[in-house]
């Protein structure tokens, strides 16, 4: 009787983990709302926000890690060891990825990447010690020796805050350090004769 009860509880925990992981895979990073723009008459296009690799895509997110641990009482799922999260052309690398969710709605509240964080999307790359995706506030915070590159352009600071809805970012220097920016002008176009 006791073994059967233990097997049922283990089955419930496993099914909850599978449900939670599938929910996560269906939810995009950033929870950015789709923005609709009218093009030609009657034609609607969906714009996606591309800041720091976050998209309004509903594409699945594939996550690989050495281990996954779900804690139902604390409403947390933790991916540890060589974490790689991919969605379309966006890839996030970190030592640990922690997902905090609402116990009642199962919606994600916050995603935190910790340790050797690297975000890559096409020509955009960002590195930091920690990255936090705040779902309700629709913002991303990169902290700890943050470097953001797009092509040859580079900005360095201790902390970068990106407000997704406003398409606005703030870069802060740390104590005793300042923000450093390198902007490479585009190549000069030659005039045709």
Secondary structure, 3 states (H helix, E strand, C coil): CHHHHHHHHHHHHHHHHHHHHHHHHHCCHHHCCCEEEECCCCCEEEECCCHHHCCCCCCCCEEECCEEEEECCCCEEEEEEEEEEEECCEEEEEEEEEEEECCCCCCEEEEEEEEEEEEEECCEEEEEEEEEEECCCCEEEEEEEEEEEECCEEEEEEEEEEECCCCEEEEECCCCCCCEEECCCCCCCCCCC
